[in-house]
Amino acid sequence: MTDLKPSFKPFTLGSIVATPGALDALSQSRILECLIRHARGDWGQVCEEDAAENDLATCEGFRILSAYAIDPAQPCAGFGDNCVWVITEADRSVTTLLLPSEY
């Protein structure tokens, strides 16, 4: 039995890299947690439309963007100070963790 969404296709993360800001803001365990959620199709704090786009992107080979709280005990709007983005490129060659301000 699997929890996969019907429109979700598993994808590879490629090389995993992180910006200096993301490395400073996140513990290693939080980085791993965000990567696991991203790979499983839990897109975090993105709007419904972006979540649907991510689901489609896993099937069509487009870029995938997830947003997670740096500190899960604090609010996260998908951007701003308490947010980290996880982006897997369309060719699945690399997944990057970065702060929105570093984009």
MDAnalysis code that builds the backbone (N, CA, C; Angstrom):
import MDAnalysis as mda
import numpy as np

u = mda.Universe.empty(309, n_residues=103, atom_resindex=np.repeat(np.arange(103), 3), trajectory=True)
u.add_TopologyAttr("name", ["N", "CA", "C"] * 103)
u.add_TopologyAttr("resid", np.arange(1, 104))
u.add_TopologyAttr("resname", ["MET", "THR", "ASP", "LEU", "LYS", "PRO", "SER", "PHE", "LYS", "PRO", "PHE", "THR", "LEU", "GLY", "SER", "ILE", "VAL", "ALA", "THR", "PRO", "GLY", "ALA", "LEU", "ASP", "ALA", "LEU", "SER", "GLN", "SER", "ARG", "ILE", "LEU", "GLU", "CYS", "LEU", "ILE", "ARG", "HIS", "ALA", "ARG", "GLY", "ASP", "TRP", "GLY", "GLN", "VAL", "CYS", "GLU", "GLU", "ASP", "ALA", "ALA", "GLU", "ASN", "ASP", "LEU", "ALA", "THR", "CYS", "GLU", "GLY", "PHE", "ARG", "ILE", "LEU", "SER", "ALA", "TYR", "ALA", "ILE", "ASP", "PRO", "ALA", "GLN", "PRO", "CYS", "ALA", "GLY", "PHE", "GLY", "ASP", "ASN", "CYS", "VAL", "TRP", "VAL", "ILE", "THR", "GLU", "ALA", "ASP", "ARG", "SER", "VAL", "THR", "THR", "LEU", "LEU", "LEU", "PRO", "SER", "GLU", "TYR"])
u.atoms.positions = np.array([
    [0.847, -1.187, 0.000],
    [0.000, 0.000, 0.000],
    [0.888, 1.244, 0.000],
    [0.526, 2.228, -0.754],
    [1.305, 3.449, -0.852],
    [0.415, 4.656, -0.602],
    [1.038, 5.744, -0.155],
    [0.316, 6.982, 0.099],
    [0.459, 7.967, -1.053],
    [1.000, 7.525, -2.187],
    [1.244, 8.433, -3.290],
    [-0.059, 8.973, -3.851],
    [-0.027, 10.232, -4.233],
    [-1.170, 10.869, -4.870],
    [-1.273, 10.347, -6.301],
    [-2.475, 10.268, -6.859],
    [-2.627, 9.726, -8.213],
    [-1.825, 10.501, -9.258],
    [-1.659, 11.800, -9.075],
    [-0.954, 12.610, -10.070],
    [0.521, 12.793, -9.726],
    [1.024, 12.055, -8.761],
    [2.408, 12.185, -8.312],
    [3.237, 11.029, -8.849],
    [4.400, 11.344, -9.408],
    [5.326, 10.323, -9.890],
    [6.637, 10.502, -9.115],
    [7.143, 9.463, -8.465],
    [8.419, 9.600, -7.747],
    [9.501, 10.155, -8.675],
    [10.402, 10.940, -8.100],
    [11.448, 11.591, -8.891],
    [12.766, 11.535, -8.123],
    [13.856, 11.689, -8.844],
    [15.169, 11.709, -8.208],
    [15.535, 13.140, -7.838],
    [16.322, 13.266, -6.794],
    [16.749, 14.583, -6.332],
    [18.026, 15.052, -7.022],
    [18.777, 14.147, -7.628],
    [20.059, 14.519, -8.215],
    [21.041, 14.875, -7.111],
    [22.008, 15.708, -7.429],
    [22.950, 16.194, -6.411],
    [22.203, 17.124, -5.473],
    [22.519, 17.051, -4.205],
    [21.869, 17.909, -3.211],
    [22.872, 18.965, -2.770],
    [22.478, 20.224, -2.924],
    [23.318, 21.352, -2.546],
    [22.507, 22.316, -1.692],
    [23.204, 23.184, -0.985],
    [22.532, 24.186, -0.152],
    [23.345, 25.473, -0.167],
    [22.638, 26.569, -0.110],
    [23.292, 27.872, -0.055],
    [23.830, 28.109, 1.356],
    [24.763, 29.057, 1.496],
    [25.287, 29.364, 2.835],
    [24.186, 29.762, 3.822],
    [23.207, 30.520, 3.370],
    [22.128, 30.944, 4.260],
    [21.309, 29.775, 4.764],
    [21.013, 28.843, 3.880],
    [20.248, 27.663, 4.285],
    [21.044, 26.812, 5.264],
    [22.330, 26.662, 5.010],
    [23.175, 25.878, 5.913],
    [23.267, 26.521, 7.290],
    [23.305, 27.857, 7.333],
    [23.362, 28.567, 8.618],
    [22.030, 28.475, 9.368],
    [20.929, 28.458, 8.630],
    [19.606, 28.526, 9.247],
    [19.069, 27.174, 9.703],
    [19.516, 26.086, 9.075],
    [18.918, 24.768, 9.308],
    [19.900, 23.800, 9.947],
    [19.382, 22.990, 10.851],
    [20.184, 21.894, 11.395],
    [20.249, 20.792, 10.336],
    [21.202, 19.891, 10.492],
    [21.302, 18.772, 9.550],
    [20.031, 17.922, 9.570],
    [19.465, 17.737, 10.764],
    [18.244, 16.925, 10.846],
    [17.073, 17.627, 10.164],
    [17.002, 18.949, 10.250],
    [15.914, 19.690, 9.576],
    [16.103, 19.638, 8.061],
    [17.337, 19.721, 7.599],
    [17.613, 19.593, 6.170],
    [17.115, 18.241, 5.676],
    [17.457, 17.194, 6.388],
    [17.041, 15.848, 5.994],
    [15.518, 15.718, 5.993],
    [14.876, 16.265, 7.024],
    [13.411, 16.218, 7.100],
    [12.776, 16.911, 5.893],
    [13.287, 18.083, 5.532],
    [12.740, 18.820, 4.384],
    [12.953, 18.041, 3.087],
    [14.118, 17.447, 2.921],
    [14.390, 16.673, 1.710],
    [13.481, 15.450, 1.609],
    [13.254, 14.783, 2.718],
    [12.375, 13.616, 2.716],
    [10.949, 14.035, 2.354],
    [10.463, 15.110, 2.953],
    [9.111, 15.581, 2.641],
    [8.993, 15.952, 1.163],
    [9.985, 16.663, 0.657],
    [10.003, 17.083, -0.748],
    [9.952, 15.861, -1.670],
    [10.785, 14.877, -1.398],
    [10.852, 13.679, -2.245],
    [9.564, 12.860, -2.198],
    [8.828, 12.967, -1.111],
    [7.566, 12.228, -0.966],
    [6.358, 12.975, -1.509],
    [6.580, 14.207, -1.971],
    [5.467, 14.971, -2.522],
    [4.695, 15.782, -1.504],
    [5.275, 15.987, -0.329],
    [4.697, 16.896, 0.671],
    [5.359, 18.247, 0.427],
    [4.666, 19.121, -0.261],
    [5.264, 20.369, -0.736],
    [5.328, 21.462, 0.327],
    [4.864, 21.197, 1.517],
    [4.971, 22.175, 2.599],
    [4.007, 23.332, 2.433],
    [4.520, 24.540, 2.594],
    [3.693, 25.748, 2.636],
    [3.568, 26.421, 1.278],
    [3.157, 25.673, 0.267],
    [2.860, 26.288, -1.026],
    [1.340, 26.327, -1.178],
    [0.870, 27.237, -2.008],
    [-0.574, 27.334, -2.224],
    [-1.076, 26.099, -2.974],
    [-2.383, 25.931, -2.975],
    [-3.012, 24.777, -3.623],
    [-2.630, 24.664, -5.101],
    [-2.602, 25.804, -5.790],
    [-2.264, 25.809, -7.213],
    [-0.821, 25.364, -7.432],
    [0.104, 25.851, -6.598],
    [1.506, 25.458, -6.733],
    [1.701, 23.987, -6.382],
    [0.947, 23.481, -5.423],
    [1.014, 22.055, -5.088],
    [0.562, 21.215, -6.278],
    [-0.509, 21.632, -6.935],
    [-0.982, 20.916, -8.120],
    [0.045, 20.989, -9.244],
    [0.685, 22.146, -9.409],
    [1.748, 22.297, -10.411],
    [2.920, 21.365, -10.100],
    [3.275, 21.261, -8.821],
    [4.353, 20.346, -8.431],
    [3.994, 18.908, -8.753],
    [2.759, 18.516, -8.462],
    [2.324, 17.156, -8.795],
    [2.469, 16.907, -10.294],
    [2.014, 17.863, -11.097],
    [2.148, 17.756, -12.545],
    [3.616, 17.713, -12.956],
    [4.427, 18.526, -12.309],
    [5.858, 18.588, -12.640],
    [6.548, 17.245, -12.441],
    [6.083, 16.459, -11.472],
    [6.707, 15.150, -11.264],
    [6.414, 14.222, -12.437],
    [5.298, 14.427, -13.107],
    [4.928, 13.594, -14.255],
    [5.498, 14.134, -15.567],
    [5.586, 15.458, -15.673],
    [5.964, 16.089, -16.938],
    [7.424, 16.537, -16.997],
    [8.143, 16.447, -15.879],
    [9.556, 16.813, -15.888],
    [9.819, 18.303, -15.776],
    [8.987, 19.013, -15.011],
    [9.202, 20.435, -14.769],
    [9.900, 20.634, -13.422],
    [10.301, 21.860, -13.152],
    [10.928, 22.206, -11.868],
    [9.912, 22.044, -10.742],
    [10.403, 21.623, -9.583],
    [9.556, 21.390, -8.405],
    [10.059, 22.291, -7.276],
    [9.141, 23.025, -6.634],
    [9.507, 23.911, -5.533],
    [8.632, 23.624, -4.319],
    [9.295, 23.350, -3.197],
    [8.612, 23.191, -1.915],
    [9.057, 24.309, -0.985],
    [8.238, 24.595, 0.014],
    [8.552, 25.628, 1.000],
    [8.247, 25.087, 2.393],
    [9.208, 25.205, 3.290],
    [9.052, 24.688, 4.650],
    [9.500, 25.731, 5.665],
    [8.945, 25.633, 6.854],
    [9.364, 26.504, 7.948],
    [10.765, 26.104, 8.408],
    [11.597, 27.090, 8.636],
    [12.906, 26.817, 9.239],
    [12.685, 26.317, 10.656],
    [11.850, 27.031, 11.396],
    [11.457, 26.625, 12.747],
    [9.986, 26.212, 12.679],
    [9.715, 24.904, 12.712],
    [8.327, 24.442, 12.564],
    [7.375, 24.957, 13.639],
    [7.899, 25.446, 14.746],
    [7.044, 25.967, 15.814],
    [6.558, 27.385, 15.521],
    [7.093, 27.998, 14.465],
    [6.734, 29.365, 14.097],
    [5.962, 29.360, 12.774],
    [5.137, 30.391, 12.530],
    [4.384, 30.462, 11.277],
    [5.309, 30.570, 10.054],
    [4.847, 30.016, 8.954],
    [5.570, 30.102, 7.687],
    [4.545, 30.312, 6.584],
    [4.764, 31.339, 5.775],
    [3.831, 31.661, 4.694],
    [4.301, 31.133, 3.345],
    [5.401, 30.394, 3.310],
    [5.942, 29.918, 2.041],
    [6.984, 30.846, 1.456],
    [7.253, 31.935, 2.174],
    [8.284, 32.908, 1.802],
    [8.608, 33.698, 3.059],
    [9.636, 34.506, 3.030],
    [9.956, 35.351, 4.175],
    [10.982, 34.750, 5.109],
    [11.038, 35.325, 6.313],
    [12.123, 35.033, 7.245],
    [12.171, 33.607, 7.766],
    [11.060, 32.969, 7.993],
    [11.057, 31.620, 8.580],
    [10.798, 30.564, 7.516],
    [11.437, 30.724, 6.372],
    [11.146, 29.826, 5.249],
    [12.426, 29.373, 4.566],
    [12.416, 28.117, 4.160],
    [13.458, 27.578, 3.284],
    [12.756, 26.966, 2.081],
    [13.325, 27.183, 0.911],
    [12.814, 26.571, -0.304],
    [13.666, 25.377, -0.665],
    [13.036, 24.359, -1.214],
    [13.725, 23.202, -1.776],
    [13.297, 23.127, -3.232],
    [14.264, 23.237, -4.138],
    [13.966, 23.270, -5.566],
    [14.709, 22.137, -6.265],
    [13.960, 21.296, -6.965],
    [14.555, 20.277, -7.832],
    [14.411, 20.756, -9.259],
    [15.521, 20.817, -9.961],
    [15.524, 21.305, -11.337],
    [14.785, 20.343, -12.261],
    [14.324, 20.858, -13.370],
    [13.514, 20.083, -14.314],
    [14.231, 18.830, -14.808],
    [15.538, 18.911, -14.998],
    [16.279, 17.743, -15.489],
    [16.671, 16.777, -14.373],
    [16.263, 17.095, -13.140],
    [16.509, 16.270, -11.950],
    [17.993, 16.092, -11.653],
    [18.818, 17.018, -12.123],
    [20.261, 16.928, -11.892],
    [20.664, 17.440, -10.518],
    [19.867, 18.344, -9.956],
    [20.239, 18.951, -8.673],
    [18.998, 19.396, -7.910],
    [19.080, 19.274, -6.595],
    [18.076, 19.811, -5.677],
    [18.809, 20.778, -4.764],
    [18.275, 21.992, -4.646],
    [18.922, 23.048, -3.874],
    [18.034, 23.483, -2.715],
    [18.631, 23.598, -1.544],
    [17.970, 24.226, -0.397],
    [18.491, 25.658, -0.326],
    [17.560, 26.619, -0.234],
    [17.959, 28.021, -0.182],
    [16.908, 28.845, 0.527],
    [17.317, 29.984, 1.021],
    [16.382, 30.935, 1.600],
    [15.763, 31.736, 0.463],
    [14.513, 32.156, 0.585],
    [13.898, 32.963, -0.473],
    [14.726, 34.202, -0.817],
    [15.373, 34.792, 0.162],
    [16.189, 35.994, -0.088],
    [17.436, 35.681, -0.917],
    [17.774, 34.410, -1.049],
    [18.953, 34.020, -1.832],
    [18.598, 33.636, -3.267],
    [17.312, 33.687, -3.612],
    [16.885, 33.291, -4.952],
    [17.286, 34.314, -5.980],
])
